[in-house]
Amino acid sequence: MLSSRSILITGGTGSFGKAFVRRVLHQYPDMKRLVVFSRDELKQFEMSQEFDEKEHPAIRYFLGDVRDEGRLRRALEGIDIVVHAAALKQVPAAEYNPFEFIKTNVLGAQNLIEACFDSKVRRVVALSTDKAAAPINLYGATKLCSDKLFVAANNMIGGRDLRFSVVRYGNVMGSRGSVIPFFLDQIKTGKLPITDPAMTRFNISLDEGVDMVLWALENAYGGEIFVPKIPSYRITDVAMAIGPNCEHPIVGIRPGEKVHEEMITASDSFNTVDIGRYYAILASSHAEIRSRYLERGAKAVPEGFSYNSGDNAEFLTVEQLRDLIALQVTAGSPH
């Protein structure tokens, strides 16, 4: 899918963006062009130190903001494939600055969709979050709205060879703003604050996230929200894995936080199929897409099925978490 193609990734200087760029440069050496679109010139400069344009002639660094539709249109010239990773995502900041998140996460998504309609883009995969399922915070609500925009965009493609799909997954281990780099920074204080001792989260690695996006680019029919089958962890186990000799004071959950995260709600179960490595939440208006999946061996999930980090069948142990964190630190944390 990516060979001899031109790709644009929004939010390309983030943790996911750098992992995606690293992978595709290695895996698709015959790629025509890889455009890193983001709004921070310092992060682009720093990224260019690792991915130099002389060493990687396909790469381009394109300054811009998804809030600026005109700039997006310019960036999409000659682009075949788009991975949309740009977002504001800090939950407390969203509660305090709600419309800033709406402008980037919702209006920015629609800007990208409109620009893709007026270009020769063929495939679009947008990144979502577990917080978009039954959202209780502003960030999750904006991402749910974004998901709906990308799914509904398939209703307007007409005769274009264009598909929009979404991948939704849990916390990326070690990404900026996540609990693991925070705890690693806090070890020196001797205290690792616990928001709620019952709290659980889904866990996915950056490499698994990139795998999922590449899989969606190859296999999506359009209109799906893909959800991976991944393990959960308990926040108390993360604290024990990182700082077993530290104090673990209970500080209470932050505004807009859930105790457990959910990626598929019971209400979604009527439109969800199990496709092996992933679940796919399908658009209810596209019955033919459901038929295609069932013909390929997908199975409808039971009515009332939900996918919740607290009820997950697989949990990472303290030892497993400690090993994963050690590997991450050895390799160089992306945060």
C-alpha positions as CSV (number, residue, x, y, z in Angstrom):
1,M,0.0,0.0,0.0
2,L,2.8,2.4,0.8
3,S,5.3,1.5,-1.9
4,S,5.8,4.3,-4.4
5,R,3.2,6.3,-2.6
6,S,3.3,9.8,-1.0
7,I,2.2,9.9,2.6
8,L,1.3,12.8,5.0
9,I,1.2,12.4,8.7
10,T,-0.4,15.2,10.8
11,G,1.0,15.6,14.3
12,G,4.1,13.9,12.8
13,T,6.5,15.1,15.5
14,G,4.7,13.4,18.4
15,S,5.5,10.0,19.9
16,F,3.4,8.1,17.4
17,G,4.5,10.2,14.5
18,K,8.2,9.6,15.1
19,A,7.6,5.8,15.5
20,F,5.5,5.8,12.3
21,V,8.2,7.7,10.4
22,R,11.0,5.4,11.7
23,R,9.0,2.3,10.6
24,V,7.9,3.4,7.1
25,L,11.4,4.8,6.2
26,H,12.8,1.4,7.1
27,Q,10.0,-0.8,5.7
28,Y,9.3,1.2,2.5
29,P,12.5,2.5,1.0
30,D,10.8,3.0,-2.4
31,M,8.3,5.4,-0.9
32,K,7.9,8.5,-3.0
33,R,7.4,11.1,-0.3
34,L,6.8,11.3,3.5
35,V,5.5,14.6,4.7
36,V,5.7,15.4,8.4
37,F,3.0,18.0,9.1
38,S,3.0,19.7,12.5
39,R,2.9,23.2,14.0
40,D,6.1,23.2,16.2
41,E,9.3,24.2,14.3
42,L,11.5,23.3,17.2
43,K,10.2,19.7,17.2
44,Q,10.6,19.5,13.5
45,F,14.2,20.7,13.8
46,E,14.9,18.1,16.5
47,M,13.3,15.4,14.5
48,S,15.3,16.3,11.4
49,Q,18.5,15.5,13.4
50,E,17.3,11.9,13.5
51,F,15.7,11.8,10.1
52,D,17.8,13.9,7.9
53,E,16.5,14.9,4.5
54,K,19.9,14.1,2.9
55,E,19.9,10.6,4.3
56,H,16.2,10.1,3.7
57,P,15.4,12.0,0.5
58,A,11.7,11.1,0.7
59,I,11.1,13.0,3.9
60,R,9.7,16.6,4.1
61,Y,9.0,18.8,7.1
62,F,5.9,20.9,6.5
63,L,4.9,23.6,9.1
64,G,1.2,24.0,9.6
65,D,-1.8,23.7,11.9
66,V,-4.9,21.5,11.2
67,R,-6.9,24.5,12.1
68,D,-5.7,26.1,8.9
69,E,-7.6,24.4,6.0
70,G,-5.7,26.3,3.4
71,R,-2.4,25.1,4.7
72,L,-3.7,21.6,4.8
73,R,-4.8,21.8,1.1
74,R,-1.3,22.9,0.2
75,A,0.3,20.1,2.2
76,L,-2.0,17.5,0.5
77,E,-0.9,18.3,-3.0
78,G,0.3,15.0,-4.6
79,I,-0.5,13.0,-1.4
80,D,-2.0,9.5,-1.7
81,I,-2.3,8.4,2.0
82,V,-3.0,10.4,5.2
83,V,-2.4,9.3,8.8
84,H,-4.1,11.8,11.1
85,A,-2.4,11.9,14.5
86,A,-2.6,15.6,15.3
87,A,-4.6,16.3,18.5
88,L,-4.6,18.2,21.8
89,K,-5.0,15.4,24.3
90,Q,-4.3,16.4,27.9
91,V,-7.5,15.8,29.9
92,P,-7.1,18.5,32.6
93,A,-6.1,21.1,29.9
94,A,-9.2,20.3,27.9
95,E,-11.5,20.9,31.0
96,Y,-9.9,24.3,31.4
97,N,-9.6,25.3,27.7
98,P,-12.5,23.4,26.0
99,F,-12.8,25.4,22.8
100,E,-9.1,25.2,22.1
101,F,-9.6,21.4,22.0
102,I,-12.7,21.7,19.8
103,K,-10.8,23.9,17.3
104,T,-8.0,21.3,16.9
105,N,-9.7,18.0,17.5
106,V,-13.1,18.6,15.8
107,L,-12.7,21.6,13.4
108,G,-9.2,20.4,12.5
109,A,-10.6,16.9,11.6
110,Q,-13.3,18.5,9.4
111,N,-10.7,20.7,7.7
112,L,-8.7,17.6,6.9
113,I,-11.7,15.8,5.5
114,E,-12.7,18.7,3.3
115,A,-9.2,19.1,2.0
116,C,-9.0,15.3,1.2
117,F,-12.2,15.6,-0.8
118,D,-10.5,18.2,-3.0
119,S,-7.3,16.3,-3.5
120,K,-6.2,12.9,-4.9
121,V,-5.9,11.3,-1.4
122,R,-7.0,7.6,-1.5
123,R,-6.7,6.4,2.1
124,V,-7.1,8.2,5.4
125,V,-6.6,6.6,8.9
126,A,-7.3,8.8,11.9
127,L,-6.1,8.0,15.4
128,S,-8.7,7.9,18.2
129,T,-8.5,7.1,21.9
130,D,-10.3,4.9,24.5
131,K,-11.6,8.1,26.0
132,A,-13.9,8.6,23.0
133,A,-16.1,5.6,24.1
134,A,-18.8,6.9,26.4
135,P,-16.8,10.1,27.1
136,I,-17.0,11.9,30.4
137,N,-14.4,14.5,29.6
138,L,-14.1,17.2,27.0
139,Y,-11.1,15.6,25.3
140,G,-13.0,12.3,24.9
141,A,-16.0,14.1,23.6
142,T,-14.0,15.9,20.9
143,K,-12.4,12.7,19.8
144,L,-15.8,10.9,19.6
145,C,-16.9,13.8,17.5
146,S,-13.8,13.5,15.3
147,D,-14.4,9.7,14.9
148,K,-18.0,10.4,13.8
149,L,-16.8,12.9,11.2
150,F,-14.3,10.5,9.7
151,V,-16.8,7.6,9.6
152,A,-19.5,9.9,8.1
153,A,-17.1,11.2,5.5
154,N,-17.5,7.9,3.7
155,N,-21.1,8.9,2.9
156,M,-19.8,11.7,0.6
157,I,-17.0,10.1,-1.4
158,G,-19.1,9.7,-4.5
159,G,-17.0,8.1,-7.3
160,R,-13.7,8.8,-5.6
161,D,-11.3,6.0,-4.7
162,L,-11.2,7.3,-1.1
163,R,-11.7,5.6,2.2
164,F,-11.7,7.0,5.7
165,S,-11.3,4.8,8.8
166,V,-10.3,5.2,12.5
167,V,-8.1,3.2,14.9
168,R,-8.9,3.5,18.6
169,Y,-6.6,2.2,21.2
170,G,-5.5,2.7,24.8
171,N,-2.6,4.4,26.5
172,V,0.6,4.2,24.6
173,M,3.3,3.0,27.0
174,G,5.8,5.8,27.6
175,S,4.1,8.4,25.4
176,R,4.3,12.1,26.5
177,G,2.0,12.9,29.4
178,S,1.4,9.2,30.3
179,V,1.8,7.8,33.8
180,I,5.1,5.8,33.2
181,P,7.4,8.7,32.3
182,F,5.7,10.7,35.1
183,F,6.5,8.0,37.6
184,L,10.0,7.7,36.3
185,D,10.5,11.4,36.9
186,Q,9.0,11.2,40.4
187,I,11.2,8.4,41.7
188,K,13.7,10.9,43.0
189,T,11.0,12.4,45.3
190,G,10.3,9.0,46.9
191,K,6.6,9.4,46.2
192,L,4.5,8.0,43.3
193,P,1.0,9.6,43.7
194,I,-1.9,7.2,42.9
195,T,-5.1,8.8,41.7
196,D,-7.3,5.8,42.7
197,P,-6.1,2.4,43.8
198,A,-8.8,0.7,41.7
199,M,-7.8,2.5,38.5
200,T,-7.0,0.4,35.4
201,R,-5.9,1.3,31.8
202,F,-5.4,-0.4,28.5
203,N,-1.8,-0.6,27.3
204,I,-0.3,-0.7,23.8
205,S,3.2,-0.1,22.6
206,L,4.1,2.4,20.0
207,D,5.1,-0.4,17.6
208,E,1.7,-2.1,18.1
209,G,0.0,1.2,17.3
210,V,2.0,1.6,14.1
211,D,1.2,-2.0,13.2
212,M,-2.4,-1.3,13.6
213,V,-2.4,1.8,11.4
214,L,-0.5,0.0,8.6
215,W,-2.9,-2.9,8.8
216,A,-5.9,-0.5,8.6
217,L,-4.4,1.3,5.5
218,E,-4.1,-2.1,3.8
219,N,-7.4,-3.7,4.9
220,A,-10.1,-1.1,5.7
221,Y,-13.2,-0.8,3.5
222,G,-14.0,2.6,5.0
223,G,-16.1,3.7,7.9
224,E,-14.7,1.3,10.5
225,I,-13.4,2.1,14.0
226,F,-10.8,-0.6,14.7
227,V,-10.0,-1.6,18.3
228,P,-7.1,-3.8,19.2
229,K,-7.2,-6.7,21.6
230,I,-4.6,-5.5,24.2
231,P,-3.9,-6.1,27.9
232,S,-4.7,-3.8,30.8
233,Y,-2.7,-2.8,33.8
234,R,-3.5,-1.6,37.3
235,I,-2.1,1.8,38.2
236,T,-0.9,0.3,41.6
237,D,1.0,-2.4,39.7
238,V,2.8,0.3,37.6
239,A,3.8,2.1,40.8
240,M,5.1,-1.2,42.3
241,A,7.0,-2.0,39.1
242,I,8.7,1.4,39.0
243,G,9.1,2.3,42.6
244,P,8.4,-0.5,45.0
245,N,10.2,1.3,47.8
246,C,8.5,4.6,47.2
247,E,5.4,5.9,49.1
248,H,2.2,5.6,47.1
249,P,-0.1,8.4,48.4
250,I,-3.7,8.4,47.2
251,V,-4.4,11.9,45.6
252,G,-7.8,11.4,43.9
253,I,-8.7,11.3,40.3
254,R,-8.2,14.4,38.1
255,P,-11.1,16.3,36.5
256,G,-12.6,14.3,33.7
257,E,-10.8,11.0,34.5
258,K,-12.4,7.6,34.6
259,V,-11.4,4.8,37.0
260,H,-11.6,2.3,34.1
261,E,-11.4,3.0,30.4
262,E,-13.7,1.6,27.8
263,M,-13.1,1.1,24.1
264,I,-16.3,-0.6,23.0
265,T,-19.6,0.2,24.8
266,A,-22.6,-2.2,25.2
267,S,-24.4,0.1,22.8
268,D,-21.7,-0.4,20.2
269,S,-22.1,-4.2,20.4
270,F,-24.9,-4.3,17.8
271,N,-22.5,-3.0,15.1
272,T,-19.2,-4.7,16.3
273,V,-17.5,-7.7,14.7
274,D,-14.5,-9.7,15.9
275,I,-12.0,-9.9,13.1
276,G,-9.2,-11.8,14.9
277,R,-6.4,-9.4,16.1
278,Y,-8.9,-6.5,16.3
279,Y,-12.6,-5.6,16.7
280,A,-14.3,-3.4,14.2
281,I,-17.1,-1.1,15.1
282,L,-19.0,-0.7,11.8
283,A,-21.2,2.1,10.6
284,S,-24.8,1.1,11.0
285,S,-25.7,2.6,7.6
286,H,-23.3,0.4,5.7
287,A,-24.8,-3.0,5.8
288,E,-22.7,-4.1,2.8
289,I,-19.5,-3.6,4.7
290,R,-20.8,-5.8,7.5
291,S,-21.6,-8.5,5.0
292,R,-18.0,-8.3,3.6
293,Y,-16.5,-8.8,7.0
294,L,-18.8,-11.7,7.8
295,E,-17.9,-13.3,4.4
296,R,-14.2,-13.0,5.4
297,G,-14.8,-15.0,8.6
298,A,-15.6,-12.1,11.1
299,K,-18.0,-12.9,13.9
300,A,-20.6,-10.6,15.4
301,V,-20.0,-10.0,19.1
302,P,-22.8,-10.9,21.5
303,E,-25.4,-8.3,22.3
304,G,-24.4,-6.2,25.3
305,F,-20.7,-7.0,24.8
306,S,-18.4,-4.3,26.0
307,Y,-14.6,-3.9,26.2
308,N,-13.5,-2.4,29.4
309,S,-10.0,-2.1,31.0
310,G,-11.3,-3.2,34.4
311,D,-13.1,-6.3,33.0
312,N,-10.3,-7.3,30.6
313,A,-9.3,-10.9,30.4
314,E,-5.6,-10.1,30.3
315,F,-3.7,-8.0,32.8
316,L,0.0,-7.3,32.8
317,T,1.8,-8.4,36.0
318,V,4.2,-6.3,38.0
319,E,7.1,-8.4,36.6
320,Q,5.8,-7.9,33.0
321,L,5.4,-4.2,33.5
322,R,8.9,-3.9,35.0
323,D,10.4,-5.8,32.0
324,L,8.5,-3.6,29.5
325,I,9.5,-0.4,31.2
326,A,13.2,-1.5,31.4
327,L,13.2,-2.2,27.7
328,Q,11.7,1.2,27.0
329,V,14.3,3.0,29.2
330,T,17.1,1.0,27.5
331,A,15.8,1.8,24.0
332,G,15.3,5.5,24.9
333,S,11.9,6.6,26.0
334,P,9.8,8.5,23.4
335,H,8.5,11.0,26.0
